[in-house]
Amino acid sequence: MREDNMLIFEKSVAGRRCVTMPKSPLIADIPDGLKRSSPPGLPEVAQIDLVRHYTQLARKAHGVDNGFYPLGSCTMKYSPRLNEDCAALPGFTQTHPLQGEDASQGSLAVLHDLALSLADICGMDEVTLQPAAGAHGEFGALLMVKEYFRRKNDLKRTKVIVPDSAHGTNPAGAAMCGFQVVPVPSDAGGCVDMEALAAIAGEDTAALMLTNPNTLGLFEKNIQEIVRIIHGAGGLMYCDGANLNAIMGRCRPGDMGFDLVHLNLHKTFSTPHGGGGPGSGPVGCKAQLAEFLPGDRVVFENGRYAFAKRADSVGNVKNFYGNFLVCLRAYAYILTLGGDGLREVSENAVLNANYLMKLLAPEYAPSFEGTCMHEFVLSLEELKKQTGVSAADVAKSLIDRGIHPPTMYFPLIVREALMVEPTETESKETLERAAAAFKELHALAFSKPDALLEAPVLTPIRRADELAAAKNPLLKFEG
């Protein structure tokens, strides 16, 4: 077996060490009763073996730094290194959340100013930075919805309406907060079915959770009528801000009529996204909901920054004040770009998506006609019928061409779906090369379908049995 395909445990040799430390006279002998009966099951390797192992792993990992990454809905955009440098400044990294306010004035200033900036960007009156991810923000916001109606003694509002194209976290968060989830279908154009919504909304409606632009990459053209229906029924409008990258600087959820919104700093505002974190999901709201926001607010009074309790907060949803260094990256991103720069980001994201969508035609048909926003969804249903090549086969074949696969089989209302989001940070030439790869695979599907059915062939691991991996994952090394 090639060394770069071996697990670190397979490179282990008994007694080998990266570093050998002399016994310290300052450490007392450990009593026998506290000692392990057997050594820990850790690999034993030299330092050079360890360095090579992780270097080889890093080279195998596909990230936005080494290739096109059009993972729809995730906004895998390039994150400027300047913001990483800001997040590594000792004055920020060597602080502690339990140190006093007087010793944290710089950090508190960041939290204060970032909250104001995000409130302005999304058209809200106040923002909390405490939630650690988008789904976490949704959960916190829905707790606010629940408390809002409880305070009004309007306990009949037990239902949350969720479009059938929504992110799965929307119904999950609503259910976790004790709401009944009511789906509303999409119409023939991919937006909310207005007749169905009008029939569903009523005295038991607590909120509508709406992503705008939606998960199909389409702007809800009837947004004002949607707001009128929900507000007319006495419910609240909640905006899933996962797709803010398409509209920031152009339009604001608050101006559309939304009462609450969560933002994904790790998608839109510069923190590298993927690998399980880190993330941040701030929640913004209108004034009538502000006292219910999770966590404390940062205020500036008498020449200093300080924390202030919210009278009717739903409580903390995370320890301390959120993922601070993620917030710091976002703050640096906003200061660097300014209002005009943020607007240019969204304009280029929409331009890139529409350019790539047009390049892929006529071989790949979008699921819905017309102009898209920051992303678009392709349906490969006809290709599969004609050739037997599925969306997954095309996605896996892109790996051999140095392109991370688009999001597969989502949203669920599109058969054989590939969701493509090029983001604003990709060049025209990169998009053209990607389009050429897509088109090459389309031609191969008809002339040599087995080439796609066997892909990927250039990766350390070939096509895995995904069902077996999901049902019987191997989570530890069996030597």
Buried (B, 14 or more C-beta within 10 A) or exposed (E): EEEEEBEBBEBBEEEEEEEEEEEEEEEEEEEEEEEEEEEEEEBBBBEEBBEBBEEBEEEEEBBBEEBBBBBBBBBBBBBBEEBBEBBEEEEBEEBEEEEEEEEBBEBBBBBBBBBBBBBBBBBBEBBBBBBBBBBBBBBBBBBBBBBBBEEEEEEEBBBBBBBBBBBEBBBBBBBBBEBEBBEBBBBEBBBBBBEBBBEBBBEBBBBBBBBBBBBBBBBBEBBEBBBEBBBEBBBBBBBBBBBBBBBBBEBBBBEBBBBBBBBBBBBBBBBBBBEEBBBBBBBBBBEEBBBBBBBBBBEEEEEEBBBEEBEBBBEEBBEEBBBBBBBBBBBBBBBBBEEEEBBBBBBBBBBBBBBBBEBBEEBBBBBBEEEBBBBBBBBBBEBBEEBEBBBBBBBBBBBBBBBBBBBBBBBEBBEBBBBBBBBBBBEEEBBEBBBEBBBEBBEBBEEEBEBBBBBBEEBEEEBEEEEEEEEEEEEEEEE
